[in-house]
Amino acid sequence: MSKGDKMKLLFNCLIFCWLTNFSYSEAISPTEIHAQIKEVLPQGWQMVSDHSNLIIYREKKVEFLNPVSLPAKSHERLLKEYGWKESLIVKLRFVPKLHKDELQKIINIRSEQIKKIKDDITIHDKSKYGLLAKIRQKFLVPQYFNTRYSIYLHRTDRGNYPFWPKEARNELQIILKKLNLLMKKYDHK
């Protein structure tokens, strides 16, 4: 290949990247995220990654508590009686980026199924909660994306159950903030 051909190829690549709005940071892979999260990873946390997954976990288990319908007691007593220990894990699964139409189809099916259950007056509220969880699990929607990937997020903290120790909550927030800086969030629910 002549020097002129190399220059034309380089020029064409630059034009392609400019036209497609490609940037290296937007096409970040699990391995690259691993390296950047490692910079802020709190002590007592570990990570493993491969070509399609990144798993971040706390070495020591945390104590969870489902506060719904519990008697009015101190947190310590409630944890002793009703709490459970579990690993605190954040898992990212990278898949080839979903086309807008594919993603919208999944969201529409999921929304229709959720609406049917919410509108069905023959289903008891406690049963609705379980059915809605099954639908959300069956029709998973990625939370993050970049130019190459749609990225599913799974967290064992469940969002609505408090857990202890408090420093584990702060550590988790540091990790989640970094993830939010590294990837774009879809704007769907």
C-alpha positions as CSV (number, residue, x, y, z in Angstrom):
1,M,0.0,0.0,0.0
2,S,1.5,3.3,-1.0
3,K,1.9,6.3,1.3
4,G,-0.9,8.1,-0.6
5,D,-3.3,5.1,-0.2
6,K,-2.5,5.0,3.6
7,M,-3.3,8.8,3.8
8,K,-6.6,8.3,2.0
9,L,-7.5,5.4,4.2
10,L,-6.7,7.4,7.4
11,F,-8.6,10.4,6.1
12,N,-11.7,8.2,5.3
13,C,-11.5,6.6,8.8
14,L,-11.4,10.1,10.4
15,I,-14.4,11.2,8.3
16,F,-16.3,8.1,9.1
17,C,-15.7,8.5,12.8
18,W,-16.7,12.2,12.7
19,L,-19.9,11.4,10.7
20,T,-21.0,8.6,13.0
21,N,-20.2,10.7,16.1
22,F,-17.9,7.9,17.3
23,S,-15.8,8.5,20.4
24,Y,-13.7,6.0,22.3
25,S,-15.3,6.8,25.6
26,E,-18.7,6.0,24.3
27,A,-17.7,2.5,23.2
28,I,-16.3,1.5,26.5
29,S,-16.1,-2.2,27.1
30,P,-16.3,-4.3,30.3
31,T,-12.5,-4.5,30.5
32,E,-12.2,-0.7,30.2
33,I,-14.9,0.0,32.8
34,H,-13.1,-2.5,35.1
35,A,-10.0,-0.4,34.9
36,Q,-11.8,2.8,35.6
37,I,-13.9,1.5,38.4
38,K,-10.8,0.0,40.0
39,E,-9.6,3.6,40.6
40,V,-12.6,4.3,43.0
41,L,-13.3,0.8,44.3
42,P,-13.6,1.0,48.1
43,Q,-11.5,-1.3,50.2
44,G,-13.3,-4.6,50.8
45,W,-14.8,-4.7,47.3
46,Q,-13.7,-6.9,44.4
47,M,-14.3,-7.1,40.6
48,V,-14.2,-9.7,37.9
49,S,-14.9,-9.2,34.2
50,D,-14.8,-10.9,30.9
51,H,-15.8,-9.9,27.4
52,S,-19.6,-9.5,28.3
53,N,-19.9,-9.1,32.1
54,L,-18.6,-7.0,34.9
55,I,-19.3,-8.1,38.4
56,I,-18.5,-5.9,41.4
57,Y,-19.1,-7.3,44.9
58,R,-18.5,-6.6,48.5
59,E,-16.4,-9.2,50.2
60,K,-18.3,-9.1,53.5
61,K,-22.1,-9.8,53.4
62,V,-24.5,-7.1,54.4
63,E,-27.7,-7.4,56.5
64,F,-31.0,-6.7,54.7
65,L,-34.4,-6.0,56.3
66,N,-37.8,-5.9,54.6
67,P,-39.5,-3.3,56.8
68,V,-43.0,-3.8,55.4
69,S,-45.6,-4.9,58.0
70,L,-43.0,-5.2,60.8
71,P,-43.7,-4.2,64.4
72,A,-42.3,-1.0,65.8
73,K,-39.0,-2.0,67.3
74,S,-35.4,-0.8,67.1
75,H,-33.5,-1.7,63.9
76,E,-31.1,-3.9,65.9
77,R,-34.0,-6.1,67.2
78,L,-35.7,-6.2,63.8
79,L,-32.5,-7.2,62.1
80,K,-32.0,-10.0,64.7
81,E,-35.5,-11.3,64.2
82,Y,-36.3,-10.6,60.5
83,G,-33.1,-9.7,58.8
84,W,-30.9,-11.8,56.5
85,K,-27.4,-11.7,55.3
86,E,-26.6,-11.6,51.6
87,S,-23.8,-10.6,49.3
88,L,-23.9,-7.0,47.9
89,I,-23.4,-7.4,44.1
90,V,-23.6,-5.1,41.1
91,K,-23.6,-7.0,37.8
92,L,-23.4,-5.4,34.3
93,R,-24.2,-7.5,31.3
94,F,-23.0,-6.2,27.9
95,V,-24.9,-7.2,24.8
96,P,-24.7,-5.9,21.2
97,K,-26.5,-2.6,21.2
98,L,-30.3,-3.0,20.7
99,H,-31.8,-1.2,17.7
100,K,-34.3,1.5,18.7
101,D,-37.2,-0.6,17.2
102,E,-36.1,-3.8,19.2
103,L,-35.9,-1.9,22.4
104,Q,-39.2,-0.1,21.9
105,K,-40.9,-3.5,21.1
106,I,-39.6,-4.9,24.4
107,I,-40.7,-1.8,26.3
108,N,-44.2,-1.9,24.7
109,I,-44.8,-5.6,25.5
110,R,-43.6,-5.1,29.1
111,S,-45.8,-2.0,29.5
112,E,-48.9,-3.8,28.1
113,Q,-48.4,-6.7,30.4
114,I,-47.8,-4.5,33.5
115,K,-51.0,-2.5,32.7
116,K,-53.1,-5.7,32.3
117,I,-52.0,-6.8,35.8
118,K,-52.4,-3.4,37.4
119,D,-55.9,-3.0,35.9
120,D,-57.1,-6.5,36.8
121,I,-59.3,-6.1,39.9
122,T,-59.5,-9.9,40.4
123,I,-55.8,-10.0,41.4
124,H,-55.0,-9.2,45.1
125,D,-52.4,-6.5,45.7
126,K,-49.8,-8.9,47.2
127,S,-50.2,-11.2,44.2
128,K,-49.9,-8.2,41.8
129,Y,-46.5,-7.3,43.3
130,G,-45.1,-10.8,42.6
131,L,-46.6,-10.9,39.1
132,L,-45.2,-7.5,38.2
133,A,-41.8,-8.6,39.4
134,K,-42.0,-11.7,37.1
135,I,-42.9,-9.5,34.1
136,R,-40.1,-7.1,34.7
137,Q,-37.7,-10.1,35.0
138,K,-39.1,-11.7,31.8
139,F,-39.0,-8.5,29.7
140,L,-35.7,-7.1,30.9
141,V,-34.8,-3.6,29.6
142,P,-31.2,-2.4,29.6
143,Q,-30.4,0.5,31.8
144,Y,-27.2,1.8,30.1
145,F,-25.9,2.0,26.6
146,N,-23.0,3.3,24.5
147,T,-22.2,3.1,20.8
148,R,-21.5,-0.6,20.9
149,Y,-23.5,-2.1,23.8
150,S,-26.8,-2.2,25.6
151,I,-26.0,-2.8,29.2
152,Y,-28.2,-4.6,31.7
153,L,-27.8,-3.8,35.4
154,H,-28.6,-6.2,38.2
155,R,-28.2,-5.2,41.8
156,T,-28.8,-7.4,44.9
157,D,-29.7,-4.4,47.1
158,R,-33.2,-4.3,45.6
159,G,-33.4,-0.5,46.1
160,N,-36.4,-0.6,48.5
161,Y,-34.9,-2.8,51.3
162,P,-32.5,-1.0,53.7
163,F,-29.2,-2.7,54.5
164,W,-26.4,-2.4,57.0
165,P,-23.7,-1.5,57.7
166,K,-24.2,2.1,56.7
167,E,-20.7,2.4,55.2
168,A,-21.7,-0.3,52.7
169,R,-24.5,2.0,51.4
170,N,-22.0,4.8,51.0
171,E,-19.5,2.5,49.2
172,L,-22.2,1.3,46.8
173,Q,-23.1,4.9,46.0
174,I,-19.5,5.7,45.0
175,I,-19.5,2.8,42.6
176,L,-22.9,3.7,41.1
177,K,-21.9,7.3,40.6
178,K,-18.8,6.2,38.7
179,L,-20.9,3.9,36.5
180,N,-23.3,6.8,35.7
181,L,-20.3,8.9,34.6
182,L,-18.9,6.2,32.4
183,M,-22.1,5.2,30.5
184,K,-25.2,6.8,29.2
185,K,-28.6,5.9,30.8
186,Y,-31.6,5.0,28.8
187,D,-34.5,7.4,29.6
188,H,-37.2,4.7,29.9
189,K,-38.7,3.0,33.0
